Amino acid sequence: MHSFFGNKDNVRVLSDGFDLLGDQSGSKKISDICTDVRGLIEEDDDFYPAFFSLEALLTSLHDDQAAISLISHDSRIMDYPIFRFRYADHCRRVGDTISSEEIFRSYVPGTSESLKDKIYGFLAAGRIGNEGEAALRWAALLGRETWG
């Protein structure tokens, strides 16, 4: 029998909320939840809410190296910009600023017209400290007629 966090439906619903957890529940409880979520990944390595959840839980434990290993374990995960951004943050926290900067800079040119790409470009410009570029991108986003 699975625990509450060993259930796919519960993890799917709560995956976004793990970012908000921080270290409020204590490292022992968070480690126990990590064990349950790892079990879900072992059962189904295509269940991406478990990857999102585990990465957020590892972040709350300040275990950047484990989060890097998790994200880099499956190349398909790096297809998701949110994972690339989070990977870059973990790299920066363990001192790998070169990898972090390369990832963020890959979004700054922002030649695509898609809304998502424009948002990623804005976020990346801000993350690398390019305030001028971030301000221009923010102004362009605010000036959009539609968001759909």
C-alpha positions in Angstrom: 0.0 0.0 0.0 1.3 3.4 -1.0 1.5 6.4 1.3 -0.3 9.6 0.4 2.7 10.8 -1.6 3.2 7.5 -3.3 -0.1 8.0 -5.1 0.1 9.5 -8.6 -3.1 11.4 -8.4 -2.0 13.1 -5.1 1.4 14.0 -6.5 -0.1 15.3 -9.8 -2.4 17.6 -7.8 0.2 18.8 -5.4 3.3 19.0 -7.6 3.1 22.8 -8.0 2.6 23.2 -4.2 5.9 21.6 -3.3 7.7 24.8 -4.3 5.8 26.6 -1.6 6.7 24.0 1.0 10.2 25.3 1.6 11.7 23.7 4.7 8.5 24.2 6.8 7.9 20.5 7.2 11.3 19.5 8.4 14.0 17.7 6.5 13.0 14.2 7.8 9.4 14.5 6.6 10.5 16.0 3.2 13.1 13.2 2.8 10.3 10.6 3.4 8.2 12.3 0.8 11.2 12.2 -1.6 11.4 8.5 -1.1 7.7 8.0 -2.0 8.0 10.2 -5.1 11.2 8.4 -6.2 9.1 5.2 -6.1 6.6 6.8 -8.5 9.4 7.7 -10.9 10.8 4.1 -10.7 7.3 2.8 -11.6 6.7 5.2 -14.4 9.6 7.4 -15.7 7.2 9.2 -18.0 5.3 10.7 -15.0 6.6 14.2 -15.2 4.7 15.6 -12.2 6.8 13.3 -10.1 10.0 14.8 -11.5 8.6 18.3 -10.9 7.7 17.3 -7.3 11.0 15.6 -6.5 13.0 18.5 -7.9 11.0 21.0 -5.8 11.4 18.8 -2.7 15.2 18.5 -3.2 15.3 22.3 -3.6 13.6 22.7 -0.2 16.3 20.4 1.2 19.0 22.5 -0.4 20.3 19.4 -2.2 21.2 21.1 -5.4 23.6 18.3 -6.5 20.8 15.7 -6.2 18.4 18.0 -8.2 21.1 18.4 -10.9 21.4 14.6 -11.1 17.7 14.2 -11.3 17.2 16.7 -14.1 20.2 15.5 -16.1 19.2 11.9 -15.7 16.7 12.1 -18.5 17.4 14.3 -21.6 13.7 14.6 -22.3 13.3 16.7 -19.1 15.7 19.4 -20.4 13.2 19.9 -23.3 11.0 21.7 -20.7 12.2 25.3 -20.3 11.1 25.4 -16.7 13.5 22.5 -16.0 16.3 24.2 -17.9 15.8 27.3 -15.8 15.7 25.3 -12.5 18.7 23.3 -13.6 20.6 26.6 -14.3 19.7 27.8 -10.8 21.0 24.6 -9.2 24.2 24.9 -11.2 24.7 28.5 -10.0 24.1 27.4 -6.4 26.9 24.7 -6.6 29.3 27.2 -8.3 28.8 26.2 -11.9 28.1 29.7 -13.1 29.3 28.9 -16.7 26.5 26.3 -17.3 24.0 28.5 -15.6 24.9 31.5 -17.8 24.9 29.5 -21.0 21.4 28.2 -20.3 20.0 31.6 -19.5 21.8 33.3 -22.4 20.2 30.8 -24.8 16.8 32.4 -24.1 17.9 36.0 -24.4 18.1 36.4 -28.2 14.3 35.8 -28.2 13.7 36.0 -31.9 10.6 33.9 -31.7 7.2 35.6 -31.7 5.5 33.1 -29.3 4.3 34.4 -26.0 6.1 31.7 -24.1 9.4 32.4 -25.8 9.0 36.1 -25.0 8.3 35.4 -21.4 11.3 33.0 -21.1 13.5 35.7 -22.7 12.3 38.2 -20.2 13.0 35.9 -17.3 16.4 34.8 -18.6 17.5 38.4 -19.1 16.6 39.2 -15.5 18.4 36.1 -14.2 21.6 37.0 -15.9 21.4 40.6 -14.7 20.7 42.3 -18.0 18.4 44.9 -16.6 18.0 46.8 -19.8 17.0 43.8 -21.9 14.7 42.6 -19.1 13.0 46.0 -19.0 12.6 46.1 -22.8 11.1 42.6 -22.8 8.8 43.5 -19.9 7.5 46.6 -21.7 6.9 44.6 -24.9 5.0 42.0 -22.9 2.8 44.7 -21.2 2.1 46.2 -24.6 0.7 43.1 -26.1 -2.9 43.4 -27.2 -3.8 39.8 -26.3 -2.4 37.1 -24.1 -4.1 34.1 -25.7 
